[in-house]
Every structure is written in C-alpha cells, then in structure tokens.
Amino acid sequence: MMFLNGITWLLVFQLAGEVAVRLLDWPVPGPVLGMLMLFIVLLVARQVPASLDTASTGLLAHLSLLFVPAGVGIMVHADRLLAEWLPIVAVLLVTTLLTMLFTTGVMLLASRWLAPGYQREGQSHD
C-alpha cells in the first residue's frame, strides 16, 4: 500500500504540473513543472513521506526499464536517423559543448561564492 500511495503522490504532482502548464500556456513539460512543485513542497516540509520514499526507491531500482521505449523508438525510426544523421550529430555536439561551458561557469561561480573568506561587494569583515 505504501508504494501505491507514493505513486499516487507522484501522479498527482504530474497532473498538477500538466494542468498548470495548460492553463498558463507555458512552454515547459507538465511533468517537469510537477516535479518542481513536488520539490518545493518537500523543501518546505523538510521531510519525505515514507510512501513517497518507497515509491521513488522502487522506481529508481528499475530505472533501466524506462529506457526500453526510447530504444524501440530508435529502432523504429532508424531510417530517418540515418537520413538525417549530420544535423543530429551537429546539434548533439553543440548542445553538449554549451552544457559543459554553462556547467563550468556555474561551478566556478559557486566555488568562488562558497570559498572560505569570499566576500561579496558591499560587505565588510566586521
């Protein structure tokens, strides 16, 4: 019963995200917004309900099964992928590079901000 209650939590937040995205006409996937909403609720609550912990642990244990539909999709659309391989590879390379650069920038800012003795502008060492 704990697993079922946890899955229900996840599906309720997914539904809330879908409804919010459609009502607000936002260009964000509903499940992403729903998980962000769940994350905020869990931050405010400062604890994870046991049922949600049970469900998420169970789903993570079988995460590899969720890649089966993607693999089937690749096999079904193999001809299209072969026909359009150059733009696909170009986009993958550019977006990977941009992601790496952005992540590096965030890490540099975060490490500088969290470094001992770091002082923001306008602050004194009183």
ROVO-94206 format. One record per residue: residue in one letter; y, x, z of N, C-alpha, C, O in turn. Coordinates in Angstrom, 1 decimal. Example, Ala and Ser with C-alpha at 12.3 -4.5 7.8 and 13.67 -1.06 7.14 Angstrom:
PT   koldren      npy      npx      npz     capy     capx     capz      cpy      cpx      cpz      opy      opx      opz
PT         A     -5.7     13.2      7.8     -4.5     12.3      7.8     -3.3     13.2      7.8     -3.3     14.2      8.5
PT         S     -2.2     12.8      7.1     -1.1     13.7      7.1      0.0     12.9      7.9      1.1     13.4      8.0
This chain:
PT   koldren      npy      npx      npz     capy     capx     capz      cpy      cpx      cpz      opy      opx      opz
PT         M     -1.2      0.8      0.0      0.0      0.0      0.0      1.3      0.9      0.0      2.3      0.5     -0.6
PT         M      1.2      2.1      0.6      2.3      2.9      0.7      2.8      3.4     -0.7      3.9      3.4     -1.1
PT         F      1.8      3.7     -1.6      2.0      4.2     -2.9      2.7      3.0     -3.7      3.7      3.3     -4.4
PT         L      2.2      1.8     -3.6      2.8      0.7     -4.3      4.2      0.4     -3.8      5.1      0.1     -4.7
PT         N      4.5      0.5     -2.6      5.9      0.4     -2.1      6.8      1.5     -2.6      7.9      1.2     -3.0
PT         G      6.3      2.7     -2.7      7.1      3.8     -3.2      7.4      3.6     -4.7      8.5      3.9     -5.1
PT         I      6.4      3.2     -5.5      6.6      3.0     -6.9      7.6      1.8     -7.1      8.4      1.9     -8.0
PT         T      7.5      0.8     -6.2      8.5     -0.3     -6.3      9.9      0.2     -6.1     10.8     -0.2     -6.8
PT         W     10.1      1.1     -5.1     11.4      1.8     -4.9     11.9      2.4     -6.2     13.1      2.2     -6.6
PT         L     11.0      3.2     -6.8     11.4      3.9     -8.0     11.8      3.0     -9.1     12.8      3.2     -9.8
PT         L     11.0      1.9     -9.3     11.2      1.0    -10.4     12.5      0.1    -10.1     13.2     -0.2    -11.1
PT         V     12.8     -0.2     -8.9     14.0     -0.9     -8.5     15.2     -0.1     -8.9     16.2     -0.6     -9.5
PT         F     15.2      1.2     -8.6     16.3      2.0     -8.9     16.4      2.3    -10.4     17.6      2.4    -10.9
PT         Q     15.3      2.3    -11.1     15.4      2.4    -12.5     16.0      1.2    -13.1     16.8      1.3    -14.0
PT         L     15.6      0.0    -12.6     16.1     -1.2    -13.1     17.6     -1.3    -12.8     18.4     -1.7    -13.7
PT         A     18.0     -0.9    -11.6     19.4     -0.9    -11.3     20.2      0.0    -12.2     21.4     -0.3    -12.6
PT         G     19.7      1.1    -12.6     20.3      2.0    -13.5     20.5      1.4    -14.9     21.5      1.5    -15.5
PT         E     19.4      0.8    -15.3     19.4      0.1    -16.7     20.5     -1.0    -16.7     21.2     -1.1    -17.7
PT         V     20.5     -1.8    -15.7     21.5     -2.9    -15.6     22.9     -2.3    -15.6     23.8     -2.8    -16.3
PT         A     23.1     -1.3    -14.8     24.5     -0.7    -14.7     24.9     -0.1    -16.0     26.1     -0.3    -16.4
PT         V     24.0      0.6    -16.7     24.4      1.2    -17.9     24.7      0.1    -19.0     25.7      0.3    -19.8
PT         R     24.0     -1.0    -19.0     24.2     -2.0    -20.0     25.5     -2.8    -19.7     26.3     -3.1    -20.6
PT         L     25.7     -3.0    -18.4     27.0     -3.8    -18.0     28.2     -2.9    -18.3     29.2     -3.5    -18.7
PT         L     28.1     -1.6    -17.9     29.3     -0.8    -18.1     29.4     -0.1    -19.4     30.4      0.5    -19.8
PT         D     28.4     -0.3    -20.3     28.3      0.3    -21.6     28.5      1.8    -21.6     29.3      2.3    -22.3
PT         W     27.8      2.4    -20.7     27.8      3.9    -20.5     26.8      4.6    -21.5     25.7      4.0    -21.7
PT         P     27.1      5.7    -22.0     26.2      6.4    -22.9     25.2      7.3    -22.1     25.0      8.5    -22.4
PT         V     24.6      6.8    -21.1     23.7      7.5    -20.2     22.4      6.7    -20.1     22.5      5.5    -20.1
PT         P     21.2      7.4    -20.1     20.0      6.6    -20.0     19.9      5.9    -18.6     20.3      6.5    -17.6
PT         G     19.5      4.7    -18.6     19.4      3.9    -17.4     18.6      4.6    -16.3     19.0      4.6    -15.1
PT         P     17.4      5.1    -16.6     16.6      5.8    -15.6     17.3      7.0    -15.0     17.1      7.3    -13.8
PT         V     18.1      7.7    -15.7     18.9      8.9    -15.2     19.9      8.4    -14.2     20.0      8.9    -13.1
PT         L     20.6      7.3    -14.5     21.6      6.8    -13.6     20.9      6.2    -12.3     21.4      6.3    -11.2
PT         G     19.7      5.6    -12.6     19.0      5.0    -11.4     18.5      6.1    -10.5     18.6      5.9     -9.3
PT         M     18.0      7.2    -11.0     17.6      8.3    -10.1     18.8      9.0     -9.4     18.7      9.4     -8.3
PT         L     20.0      9.0    -10.1     21.2      9.5     -9.4     21.5      8.6     -8.3     21.9      9.0     -7.2
PT         M     21.4      7.3     -8.5     21.7      6.3     -7.4     20.7      6.5     -6.3     21.1      6.4     -5.1
PT         L     19.5      6.7     -6.6     18.5      6.9     -5.5     18.8      8.2     -4.8     18.7      8.2     -3.5
PT         F     19.2      9.2     -5.5     19.5     10.5     -4.8     20.6     10.3     -3.9     20.6     10.8     -2.7
PT         I     21.7      9.5     -4.3     22.8      9.3     -3.4     22.4      8.5     -2.1     22.8      8.8     -1.0
PT         V     21.5      7.5     -2.3     21.0      6.7     -1.2     20.3      7.6     -0.3     20.4      7.5      1.0
PT         L     19.4      8.5     -0.8     18.6      9.4      0.1     19.5     10.4      0.8     19.2     10.7      1.9
PT         L     20.6     10.8      0.1     21.5     11.8      0.8     22.2     11.1      2.0     22.4     11.6      3.1
PT         V     22.6      9.8      1.8     23.3      9.1      2.8     22.3      8.8      4.0     22.7      8.9      5.1
PT         A     21.1      8.4      3.6     20.1      8.1      4.6     19.6      9.3      5.4     19.1      9.2      6.5
PT         R     19.7     10.5      4.7     19.3     11.7      5.3     17.8     11.8      5.6     17.3     12.6      6.5
PT         Q     17.0     10.9      5.0     15.6     10.9      5.1     14.9     10.2      3.9     15.5      9.4      3.3
PT         V     13.7     10.6      3.6     12.9     10.0      2.6     11.9      9.1      3.2     11.1      9.5      4.0
PT         P     11.9      7.8      2.8     10.9      6.9      3.4      9.5      7.4      3.0      9.3      8.0      2.0
PT         A      8.6      7.2      3.9      7.2      7.6      3.8      6.6      7.1      2.5      5.8      7.8      1.8
PT         S      6.8      5.8      2.2      6.3      5.3      1.0      6.8      6.0     -0.3      6.0      6.2     -1.2
PT         L      8.1      6.3     -0.3      8.6      7.0     -1.5      8.1      8.4     -1.6      7.9      8.9     -2.7
PT         D      7.9      9.1     -0.4      7.3     10.4     -0.4      5.9     10.4     -1.0      5.5     11.2     -1.7
PT         T      5.1      9.4     -0.5      3.7      9.2     -1.0      3.7      9.0     -2.5      2.9      9.6     -3.2
PT         A      4.5      8.1     -3.0      4.5      7.8     -4.4      5.0      9.0     -5.3      4.4      9.3     -6.3
PT         S      6.1      9.7     -4.8      6.6     10.8     -5.6      5.6     12.0     -5.6      5.4     12.6     -6.6
PT         T      4.9     12.2     -4.5      3.9     13.3     -4.4      2.8     13.0     -5.3      2.2     13.8     -6.0
PT         G      2.3     11.7     -5.3      1.2     11.3     -6.2      1.6     11.4     -7.7      0.8     11.9     -8.5
PT         L      2.8     11.0     -8.1      3.3     11.2     -9.4      3.4     12.6     -9.9      3.0     13.0    -11.0
PT         L      3.9     13.5     -9.0      4.0     14.9     -9.3      2.7     15.6     -9.5      2.5     16.5    -10.2
PT         A      1.7     15.1     -8.7      0.3     15.7     -8.8     -0.3     15.4    -10.2     -1.1     16.2    -10.7
PT         H      0.2     14.4    -10.9     -0.4     14.0    -12.2      0.7     14.1    -13.3      0.6     13.4    -14.3
PT         L      1.7     15.0    -13.1      2.8     15.1    -14.0      2.4     15.5    -15.4      3.0     15.0    -16.4
PT         S      1.3     16.3    -15.5      0.9     16.7    -16.8      0.5     15.6    -17.7      0.5     15.7    -18.9
PT         L      0.0     14.5    -17.1     -0.4     13.3    -17.9      0.8     12.7    -18.6      0.6     12.0    -19.6
PT         L      2.0     12.8    -18.1      3.1     12.2    -18.7      3.5     12.9    -19.9      4.4     12.4    -20.7
PT         F      3.0     14.1    -20.2      3.3     14.8    -21.5      2.4     14.4    -22.6      2.6     14.8    -23.8
PT         V      1.3     13.6    -22.3      0.4     13.2    -23.4      1.1     12.3    -24.4      0.9     12.6    -25.6
PT         P      2.0     11.4    -24.1      2.7     10.6    -25.2      3.5     11.5    -26.0      3.6     11.3    -27.2
PT         A      4.2     12.5    -25.5      5.0     13.4    -26.3      4.2     14.2    -27.2      4.6     14.4    -28.4
PT         G      3.0     14.6    -26.8      2.1     15.4    -27.7      1.6     14.5    -28.8      1.5     15.0    -29.9
PT         V      1.3     13.3    -28.5      0.8     12.3    -29.5      2.0     12.1    -30.5      1.7     12.0    -31.7
PT         G      3.2     12.0    -30.0      4.3     11.8    -30.9      4.5     12.9    -31.9      4.9     12.8    -33.0
PT         I      4.3     14.1    -31.4      4.4     15.3    -32.2      3.4     15.3    -33.3      3.6     15.6    -34.5
PT         M      2.1     14.9    -32.9      1.1     14.8    -33.9      1.3     13.7    -35.0      1.1     13.9    -36.2
PT         V      1.9     12.6    -34.5      2.1     11.5    -35.5      3.2     11.9    -36.4      3.2     11.5    -37.6
PT         H      4.2     12.6    -36.0      5.4     12.9    -36.8      5.4     14.4    -37.3      6.4     14.9    -37.6
PT         A      4.2     15.0    -37.4      4.1     16.4    -37.8      4.7     16.6    -39.2      5.3     17.6    -39.4
PT         D      4.5     15.7    -40.1      5.1     15.8    -41.5      6.6     15.9    -41.4      7.2     16.7    -42.1
PT         R      7.2     15.0    -40.7      8.6     15.0    -40.6      9.1     16.3    -39.9     10.1     16.9    -40.3
PT         L      8.4     16.8    -38.9      8.8     18.0    -38.2      8.7     19.2    -39.1      9.6     20.1    -39.1
PT         L      7.7     19.2    -39.9      7.5     20.3    -40.9      8.6     20.3    -42.0      9.1     21.3    -42.4
PT         A      9.0     19.1    -42.4     10.1     18.9    -43.4     11.4     19.3    -42.9     12.3     19.8    -43.6
PT         E     11.7     19.1    -41.6     13.0     19.4    -41.0     13.0     20.5    -40.0     13.7     20.4    -39.0
PT         W     12.1     21.5    -40.1     11.9     22.5    -39.1     13.2     23.3    -38.9     13.5     23.7    -37.8
PT         L     13.9     23.6    -40.0     15.1     24.5    -39.8     16.2     23.9    -39.0     16.6     24.6    -38.0
PT         P     16.6     22.7    -39.2     17.6     22.1    -38.3     17.1     22.0    -36.9     17.9     22.1    -35.9
PT         I     15.9     21.7    -36.7     15.3     21.5    -35.4     15.3     22.8    -34.6     15.7     22.9    -33.5
PT         V     14.9     23.9    -35.3     14.9     25.2    -34.6     16.3     25.7    -34.4     16.6     26.3    -33.3
PT         A     17.2     25.4    -35.3     18.6     25.8    -35.1     19.2     25.1    -33.9     19.9     25.7    -33.0
PT         V     19.0     23.8    -33.8     19.5     23.1    -32.6     18.9     23.5    -31.3     19.6     23.7    -30.3
PT         L     17.6     23.8    -31.3     16.9     24.3    -30.1     17.5     25.6    -29.7     17.7     25.9    -28.5
PT         L     17.7     26.5    -30.6     18.2     27.8    -30.3     19.7     27.8    -29.7     20.0     28.4    -28.7
PT         V     20.5     27.0    -30.4     21.9     26.9    -30.0     22.0     26.2    -28.6     22.7     26.7    -27.7
PT         T     21.3     25.1    -28.4     21.4     24.4    -27.1     20.7     25.2    -26.0     21.2     25.2    -24.9
PT         T     19.7     26.0    -26.3     19.1     26.9    -25.3     20.1     28.0    -24.9     20.3     28.2    -23.7
PT         L     20.8     28.5    -25.9     21.8     29.6    -25.6     23.0     29.0    -24.8     23.4     29.6    -23.8
PT         L     23.5     27.8    -25.2     24.5     27.1    -24.4     24.1     26.8    -23.0     24.9     27.0    -22.1
PT         T     22.9     26.4    -22.8     22.4     26.1    -21.5     22.3     27.3    -20.6     22.7     27.3    -19.4
PT         M     21.9     28.4    -21.2     21.8     29.7    -20.5     23.2     30.2    -20.1     23.4     30.6    -19.0
PT         L     24.1     30.1    -21.0     25.5     30.5    -20.7     26.1     29.6    -19.6     26.8     30.2    -18.7
PT         F     26.0     28.3    -19.7     26.5     27.4    -18.7     25.9     27.7    -17.3     26.6     27.7    -16.3
PT         T     24.6     27.9    -17.3     23.9     28.1    -16.1     24.4     29.4    -15.4     24.6     29.5    -14.2
PT         T     24.5     30.4    -16.3     25.0     31.7    -15.8     26.4     31.6    -15.2     26.7     32.1    -14.1
PT         G     27.3     30.8    -15.9     28.6     30.6    -15.4     28.6     29.9    -14.0     29.4     30.2    -13.1
PT         V     27.8     28.9    -13.9     27.7     28.1    -12.6     27.2     29.0    -11.5     27.7     29.0    -10.4
PT         M     26.2     29.8    -11.8     25.6     30.7    -10.8     26.6     31.8    -10.4     26.7     32.1     -9.2
PT         L     27.4     32.3    -11.3     28.4     33.3    -11.0     29.5     32.7    -10.1     29.9     33.3     -9.1
PT         L     29.9     31.5    -10.4     30.9     30.8     -9.6     30.4     30.4     -8.2     31.0     30.6     -7.2
PT         A     29.1     29.9     -8.2     28.5     29.6     -6.9     28.3     30.8     -6.0     28.5     30.8     -4.8
PT         S     27.8     31.9     -6.6     27.6     33.1     -5.8     28.9     33.7     -5.3     29.0     34.2     -4.2
PT         R     29.9     33.6     -6.1     31.3     34.1     -5.7     31.8     33.2     -4.6     32.4     33.7     -3.6
PT         W     31.6     31.9     -4.7     32.1     30.9     -3.7     31.3     31.0     -2.4     31.9     30.9     -1.3
PT         L     30.0     31.3     -2.5     29.2     31.3     -1.3     29.1     32.7     -0.7     28.5     32.9      0.4
PT         A     29.7     33.7     -1.3     29.6     35.1     -0.8     30.4     35.2      0.5     31.4     34.6      0.7
PT         P     29.8     36.0      1.4     30.5     36.3      2.7     31.9     36.9      2.4     32.0     37.8      1.6
PT         G     32.8     36.4      3.2     34.2     37.0      3.0     35.0     36.4      1.9     36.1     36.8      1.7
PT         Y     34.4     35.5      1.1     35.1     34.9      0.0     36.2     34.0      0.5     36.0     33.2      1.5
PT         Q     37.4     34.1     -0.1     38.5     33.3      0.4     39.1     32.6     -0.7     39.5     33.2     -1.7
PT         R     39.3     31.3     -0.6     40.0     30.5     -1.7     41.5     30.7     -1.6     42.0     31.1     -0.5
PT         E     42.1     30.5     -2.7     43.6     30.7     -2.7     44.2     29.8     -1.7     43.8     28.6     -1.5
PT         G     45.2     30.3     -1.0     46.0     29.5     -0.1     45.4     29.5      1.3     46.0     28.9      2.2
PT         Q     44.2     30.1      1.5     43.6     30.1      2.8     43.8     31.5      3.4     43.9     32.5      2.7
PT         S     44.0     31.5      4.7     44.2     32.8      5.4     43.0     33.0      6.3     42.2     32.2      6.6
PT         H     42.9     34.3      6.8     41.8     34.7      7.7     42.1     34.4      9.2     41.5     35.1     10.0
PT         D     43.0     33.6      9.5     43.4     33.4     10.9     42.3     33.3     11.9     42.5     33.2     13.1
